[in-house]
Amino acid sequence: MADEHPPFSAPTLLVIIILALLSSAFAEIIFEERFEDGWQSRWVKSDWKKIEGKAGSFKHTAGKWSGDPDDKGIQTTTDARHFAISAKIPEFSNKNRTLVLQYSIRFEQDIECGGGYIKLLSGFVNQKKFSGDTPYSLMFGPDICGTQKKKLHVILSYQGQNYHIKKDLQCETDKLTHFYTFVLRPDASYSVLIDGRERDSGSMYTDWDILPPRKIKVAKAKKPADWDDREYLDDPNDIKPEGYDSIPPEIPDPKAKQPHDWDEEEDGTWKPPKIPNPAYKGPWKRKKIKNPNYKGKWKIPWIDNPEFEDDPDLYVLKPIKYVGIEVWQVKAGSVYDNILICDDLDYAKKVVEEVFSNREIEKEAFEEAEKVRKVKEEQEAERAREEGERRKRERGHDRRDRHRRRHYDYMDDYHDEL
């Protein structure tokens, strides 16, 4: 009978529970915004582009379709506008700790061309003048333009210069709510999650051109003359069977019969059709054997890069003081919500699970809104068609009236001449 003792002894289990509680206790939520009542007191709308009449505004709404009509975010309004809004947060540094930035966005519009990203800002920021030129420490989120550009930005600032991630990360483009999560760890590793699932991961050392690479290939390296990269060789002991080359590829079909109406005088001598010869194995080739001198595929060797100088604080951003949304959109209608800055990825995932508990309701609301939209489009198309037909008939009447007037004018002139 199998041993039925628990996998951990009581003291070990107690230690695990205590460590879990301590880990939870030390986790810190630096900033969380669900855009409930009173959110305006925490956010400052920028006056950027206001004088030019190109400043867009946000409205507090759950949007056209939502899993919970009481769960509101802020939505971009008015097409072809710049949107800039920010909130001051408790200053923090990510030195020696994990940074988690997460938020949700829903593109209710056919976005065509526009951003849906978010920024973390350092230093002093005049929030009334927050703009696209304001320096930032991290920019993260979707940027869509046409059918080709569906990019997920991850831009990090290092010593005053912005560096784009080298990977081609893709964002979601449908009209449902999606969560975007960026995790940066003290070992300079990172993860990108969409809807709580890891989409990509890597290291700042390799996926941004911030520092020179640790290793470089030997520039003038050549494969040694005695390097044998043939994994298999022809077996020298393999001998072609006697008569192998005399085996024909095709043979007469033994089941074929001469047609009863075949006339040799008219049709000639009957020959059965040919079929593939099962005994024919193709051109003879020696069997392959393992090469005892095989050294593997030769690769250019790597060496330490003399220009590389490590920075153990590569992952450390300047102390963060603000979170901001600054985007341009040709068509407005994006709903931002559930902004979270913390050091606990497990908590961030719980937020996603909580919001997505109403995911099916949101999908149903979207599908219903799509049905209404399509019916409206069909009605508008029908009205446009009828209007076109009406104008066509009117143009026809006008032409006939003009012909009549010309005829009468001609007759009047004719009678006058008489």
Secondary structure, DSSP 8 states (H G I E B T S, - for coil): ----S-SS-HHHHHHHHHHHHHHHHH--EEEEE---TTGGGTEEE--TTTTTT-B-EEEEE--SS-S-TT--EEEEESSSEEEEEEEEEEEE--TTS-EEEEEEEEE-S--SEEE--EEEEES---GGG--TTS--SEEEEEEEETTTEEEEEEEEEETTEEEE-SS--B---SSSEEEEEEEE-TTSEEEEEETTEEEEEEEHHHHSSSS--SEEE-TT----TT----SEEE-TT----TTGGGS-SEEE-TT----TT--HHHH-S----EEE-TT---S----EEE-TT--------EEE-TT----TTTT--S-EEEEEEEEEESS--EEEEEEEEES-HHHHHHHHHHHGGGHHHHHHHHHHHHHHHHHHHHHHHHHHHHHHHHHHHHHHHHHHHHHHHHHHHHHHHHHHH-
